[in-house]
Amino acid sequence: MGLRIDIAAVTANWRALAARAPGARCAAVVKADAYGLGAARVAPALYAAGARDFFVALAAEGRALRPHLPEDARINVLSGHMPGEDLTGLVPVLNSPEQFFRDRALRPGKPFAIQLDSGMNRLGMEAPEWAAIRAEALAAGPDFIMSHLACADEPEHPANPAQLAAFRDMTQGCEGVPLSLAATGGILLGPDYHFDLVRPGIGLYGGLPFAEARPTVRLSLRVIQTRSVAQGEMVGYGASYIADRPCRIATVDAGYADGVLRSLSGKGAMLYAGDIGCPIVGRVSMDLITVDVTALENVPETLDLICAHQPIDRLADLAGTIGYEILTALRQRYARSWS
Ligand SMILES: *Cc1c(COP(=O)(O)O)cnc(C)c1O
């Protein structure tokens, strides 16, 4: 019942991705509470599996995670050094000359990393900015230099080789400093993209583009009530569903306030006993979903929204989004269990 998280599947996915990049150290991206799975549970398990490098988006996430990991685990903060931030025990990934000078003034001698912009225009120093501070930055001894790919989930996209060339160009002559370019998609692009440190996120949690990933999450919702609905009667808000035949409707105990996207209204199914699909009918409401269970002989105690037969990327297709959003939308109201 609730949200069941298969920690062994996460560590197996980490090992499988690490094996795809044998020449590199394999980090683990655990931002957004490990994509909704619970960083305080996931990160220590990945540490036990051998991961020593972790990435979060915000310093606050890093501070929350720090007590859950041994001292030799490095927690890198992708947003870098923001004004007034406490970075004790963390490694900021510095994204601009401004962040670099702030960090060196306030944390002299403390570990830091550098992010370069190889073309995505989101975070990181552009070539002229990097050229201006490069000598000083290299003298200060960065832990690593990284950049990020915009289109790694599309192997044939010309932005991939273009960003690779730009990253090589900007890091020429940085011998001895570990380099990092690949997230999940970049690992799958092959060895040219691996450099010294790879940074998988979604692949650890069972999402595309790592098609061979083991699923890590099962979401089972409880049936609160069932009823018989006659032909012509409505179900749910806005009367968006009108029964075209007599049917049996079950109401389950989660909704868009729990991260079940409202765009799943009237789409997709909930699964019974692993593989009998019961269509979602009517609108997803804040705390409830209505499901047509006419096909079932008995009223089930629970129905699965996410399971082996309806993985996160299938739900994402139905909702018009990506697996990343399906996972990170899952809210705290679920009873979570880890095995
Ligand atoms: C989120 C993120 C990752 C992980 O990406 P996935 O596609 O989830 O593997 C790696 N690096 C950076 C900079 C990120 O923002």
The ligand as a MOL file (V3000), in Angstrom:
LIG
                    3D

  0  0  0     0  0            999 V3000
M  V30 BEGIN CTAB
M  V30 COUNTS 15 15 0 0 0
M  V30 BEGIN ATOM
M  V30 1 C 19.6180 16.7470 -13.1480 0
M  V30 2 C 21.0200 16.7730 -13.6080 0
M  V30 3 C 21.7180 15.5780 -13.8440 0
M  V30 4 C 21.0430 14.2370 -13.8850 0
M  V30 5 O 20.3490 14.1340 -15.0990 0
M  V30 6 P 19.5110 12.8440 -15.5140 0
M  V30 7 O 19.0200 13.1570 -16.8740 0
M  V30 8 O 18.4050 12.7290 -14.5230 0
M  V30 9 O 20.4270 11.6810 -15.4710 0
M  V30 10 C 23.0720 15.6730 -14.1170 0
M  V30 11 N 23.7090 16.8820 -14.1930 0
M  V30 12 C 23.0410 18.0350 -14.0070 0
M  V30 13 C 23.7750 19.3240 -14.1310 0
M  V30 14 C 21.6820 18.0310 -13.7250 0
M  V30 15 O 21.0250 19.1940 -13.5720 0
M  V30 END ATOM
M  V30 BEGIN BOND
M  V30 1 1 1 2
M  V30 2 1 2 3
M  V30 3 2 2 14
M  V30 4 1 3 4
M  V30 5 2 3 10
M  V30 6 1 4 5
M  V30 7 1 5 6
M  V30 8 2 6 7
M  V30 9 1 6 8
M  V30 10 1 6 9
M  V30 11 1 10 11
M  V30 12 2 11 12
M  V30 13 1 12 13
M  V30 14 1 12 14
M  V30 15 1 14 15
M  V30 END BOND
M  V30 END CTAB
M  END
